Amino acid sequence: MSLINNLLDKLTEYIRLKGEKLKLDIIAQVSRLLAHVLAFLFLGIIAFFLFIFLSLALGGYLNVLLESEYYGYLIVAGVYLILLISIFLLLRTNRIQNWLESVFINISENIDINE
């Protein structure tokens, strides 16, 4: 009977350790995913500010070229309006959503638990 109890104790300990390992693997994978998301978010914020300042510089440059106080800014805003309409039309066809889903699937598949 002690052999069966010993075997059950070892089996219980093995299952507990496997559960702990699975929990740690999940925590590691979620941590890596969050690190990737935060890195992309940080880069996105920096790119956003770069984009804003370059847009202002382009508008100012076009103002000087056109000898106007506001035509350059209106041209830059018009370009952004065209981009916004294009993106809106692409969103209605679900192309952007499909592309983003494939990107996120590729990123999640490339995260290795054993890193």
BALOBA-1460 file (C-alpha; in Angstrom, 3 decimals):
// residues 115
<rec num="1" residu="m" x="0.000" y="0.000" z="0.000"/>
<rec num="2" residu="s" x="2.880" y="2.404" z="0.706"/>
<rec num="3" residu="l" x="4.164" y="1.785" z="-2.844"/>
<rec num="4" residu="i" x="0.817" y="2.989" z="-4.237"/>
<rec num="5" residu="n" x="0.812" y="6.003" z="-1.882"/>
<rec num="6" residu="n" x="4.391" y="6.810" z="-2.869"/>
<rec num="7" residu="l" x="3.491" y="6.517" z="-6.551"/>
<rec num="8" residu="l" x="0.419" y="8.731" z="-6.081"/>
<rec num="9" residu="d" x="2.522" y="11.310" z="-4.223"/>
<rec num="10" residu="k" x="5.098" y="11.341" z="-7.032"/>
<rec num="11" residu="l" x="2.337" y="11.603" z="-9.665"/>
<rec num="12" residu="t" x="0.659" y="14.451" z="-7.774"/>
<rec num="13" residu="e" x="3.993" y="16.267" z="-7.459"/>
<rec num="14" residu="y" x="4.687" y="15.740" z="-11.180"/>
<rec num="15" residu="i" x="1.271" y="17.157" z="-12.159"/>
<rec num="16" residu="r" x="1.777" y="20.126" z="-9.838"/>
<rec num="17" residu="l" x="5.203" y="20.860" z="-11.339"/>
<rec num="18" residu="k" x="3.825" y="20.552" z="-14.884"/>
<rec num="19" residu="g" x="1.065" y="23.012" z="-13.974"/>
<rec num="20" residu="e" x="3.610" y="25.439" z="-12.539"/>
<rec num="21" residu="k" x="5.754" y="25.145" z="-15.683"/>
<rec num="22" residu="l" x="2.728" y="25.798" z="-17.895"/>
<rec num="23" residu="k" x="1.803" y="28.837" z="-15.808"/>
<rec num="24" residu="l" x="5.353" y="30.211" z="-16.050"/>
<rec num="25" residu="d" x="5.441" y="29.592" z="-19.814"/>
<rec num="26" residu="i" x="2.176" y="31.500" z="-20.246"/>
<rec num="27" residu="i" x="3.464" y="34.377" z="-18.109"/>
<rec num="28" residu="a" x="6.666" y="34.490" z="-20.159"/>
<rec num="29" residu="q" x="4.779" y="34.542" z="-23.461"/>
<rec num="30" residu="v" x="2.373" y="37.262" z="-22.279"/>
<rec num="31" residu="s" x="5.346" y="39.290" z="-21.009"/>
<rec num="32" residu="r" x="7.067" y="39.054" z="-24.379"/>
<rec num="33" residu="l" x="3.872" y="40.041" z="-26.174"/>
<rec num="34" residu="l" x="3.410" y="43.053" z="-23.890"/>
<rec num="35" residu="a" x="7.043" y="44.050" z="-24.443"/>
<rec num="36" residu="h" x="6.482" y="43.976" z="-28.205"/>
<rec num="37" residu="v" x="3.267" y="45.989" z="-27.884"/>
<rec num="38" residu="l" x="4.939" y="48.611" z="-25.680"/>
<rec num="39" residu="a" x="7.909" y="48.868" z="-28.051"/>
<rec num="40" residu="f" x="5.587" y="49.415" z="-31.023"/>
<rec num="41" residu="l" x="3.572" y="51.929" z="-29.005"/>
<rec num="42" residu="f" x="6.719" y="53.842" z="-28.066"/>
<rec num="43" residu="l" x="7.900" y="53.886" z="-31.679"/>
<rec num="44" residu="g" x="4.423" y="54.947" z="-32.787"/>
<rec num="45" residu="i" x="4.412" y="57.916" z="-30.413"/>
<rec num="46" residu="i" x="7.833" y="59.049" z="-31.596"/>
<rec num="47" residu="a" x="6.774" y="58.615" z="-35.240"/>
<rec num="48" residu="f" x="3.600" y="60.606" z="-34.544"/>
<rec num="49" residu="f" x="5.540" y="63.590" z="-33.197"/>
<rec num="50" residu="l" x="8.039" y="63.357" z="-36.049"/>
<rec num="51" residu="f" x="5.138" y="63.308" z="-38.499"/>
<rec num="52" residu="i" x="3.537" y="66.387" z="-36.887"/>
<rec num="53" residu="f" x="6.746" y="68.433" z="-36.935"/>
<rec num="54" residu="l" x="7.594" y="67.428" z="-40.504"/>
<rec num="55" residu="s" x="4.067" y="68.383" z="-41.560"/>
<rec num="56" residu="l" x="4.436" y="71.786" z="-39.931"/>
<rec num="57" residu="a" x="7.814" y="72.264" z="-41.588"/>
<rec num="58" residu="l" x="6.416" y="71.309" z="-45.001"/>
<rec num="59" residu="g" x="3.473" y="73.675" z="-44.546"/>
<rec num="60" residu="g" x="5.814" y="76.496" z="-43.565"/>
<rec num="61" residu="y" x="8.090" y="75.766" z="-46.524"/>
<rec num="62" residu="l" x="5.144" y="75.784" z="-48.927"/>
<rec num="63" residu="n" x="3.974" y="79.075" z="-47.383"/>
<rec num="64" residu="v" x="7.336" y="80.626" z="-48.215"/>
<rec num="65" residu="l" x="7.283" y="79.205" z="-51.755"/>
<rec num="66" residu="l" x="3.712" y="80.364" z="-52.373"/>
<rec num="67" residu="e" x="4.258" y="83.676" z="-50.571"/>
<rec num="68" residu="s" x="1.216" y="83.069" z="-48.409"/>
<rec num="69" residu="e" x="0.534" y="82.748" z="-44.717"/>
<rec num="70" residu="y" x="-1.815" y="79.774" z="-45.015"/>
<rec num="71" residu="y" x="-1.809" y="78.130" z="-48.481"/>
<rec num="72" residu="g" x="0.992" y="75.749" z="-47.521"/>
<rec num="73" residu="y" x="-0.903" y="74.537" z="-44.474"/>
<rec num="74" residu="l" x="-4.066" y="74.147" z="-46.550"/>
<rec num="75" residu="i" x="-2.197" y="72.048" z="-49.134"/>
<rec num="76" residu="v" x="-0.762" y="69.770" z="-46.431"/>
<rec num="77" residu="a" x="-4.205" y="69.490" z="-44.817"/>
<rec num="78" residu="g" x="-5.708" y="68.652" z="-48.226"/>
<rec num="79" residu="v" x="-3.211" y="65.840" z="-48.720"/>
<rec num="80" residu="y" x="-4.118" y="64.466" z="-45.290"/>
<rec num="81" residu="l" x="-7.813" y="64.745" z="-46.134"/>
<rec num="82" residu="i" x="-7.238" y="62.682" z="-49.284"/>
<rec num="83" residu="l" x="-5.318" y="60.102" z="-47.215"/>
<rec num="84" residu="l" x="-8.117" y="60.028" z="-44.629"/>
<rec num="85" residu="i" x="-10.769" y="59.424" z="-47.291"/>
<rec num="86" residu="s" x="-8.615" y="56.687" z="-48.859"/>
<rec num="87" residu="i" x="-8.139" y="54.950" z="-45.513"/>
<rec num="88" residu="f" x="-11.869" y="55.256" z="-44.781"/>
<rec num="89" residu="l" x="-12.689" y="53.605" z="-48.101"/>
<rec num="90" residu="l" x="-10.178" y="50.834" z="-47.400"/>
<rec num="91" residu="l" x="-11.727" y="50.295" z="-43.963"/>
<rec num="92" residu="r" x="-15.130" y="49.779" z="-45.552"/>
<rec num="93" residu="t" x="-13.702" y="46.957" z="-47.680"/>
<rec num="94" residu="n" x="-12.048" y="45.293" z="-44.620"/>
<rec num="95" residu="r" x="-8.659" y="45.248" z="-46.351"/>
<rec num="96" residu="i" x="-6.893" y="47.044" z="-43.522"/>
<rec num="97" residu="q" x="-8.469" y="44.797" z="-40.874"/>
<rec num="98" residu="n" x="-7.411" y="41.679" z="-42.785"/>
<rec num="99" residu="w" x="-3.873" y="43.035" z="-43.175"/>
<rec num="100" residu="l" x="-3.632" y="43.939" z="-39.466"/>
<rec num="101" residu="e" x="-4.962" y="40.523" z="-38.444"/>
<rec num="102" residu="s" x="-2.302" y="38.796" z="-40.539"/>
<rec num="103" residu="v" x="0.407" y="41.039" z="-39.067"/>
<rec num="104" residu="f" x="-0.682" y="40.273" z="-35.489"/>
<rec num="105" residu="i" x="-0.929" y="36.555" z="-36.231"/>
<rec num="106" residu="n" x="2.605" y="36.584" z="-37.664"/>
<rec num="107" residu="i" x="3.921" y="38.462" z="-34.634"/>
<rec num="108" residu="s" x="2.262" y="36.074" z="-32.189"/>
<rec num="109" residu="e" x="3.544" y="33.050" z="-34.099"/>
<rec num="110" residu="n" x="7.098" y="34.414" z="-34.016"/>
<rec num="111" residu="i" x="7.126" y="34.783" z="-30.222"/>
<rec num="112" residu="d" x="8.987" y="31.736" z="-28.973"/>
<rec num="113" residu="i" x="8.393" y="30.459" z="-25.454"/>
<rec num="114" residu="n" x="11.980" y="29.233" z="-25.135"/>
<rec num="115" residu="e" x="13.629" y="32.631" z="-25.741"/>
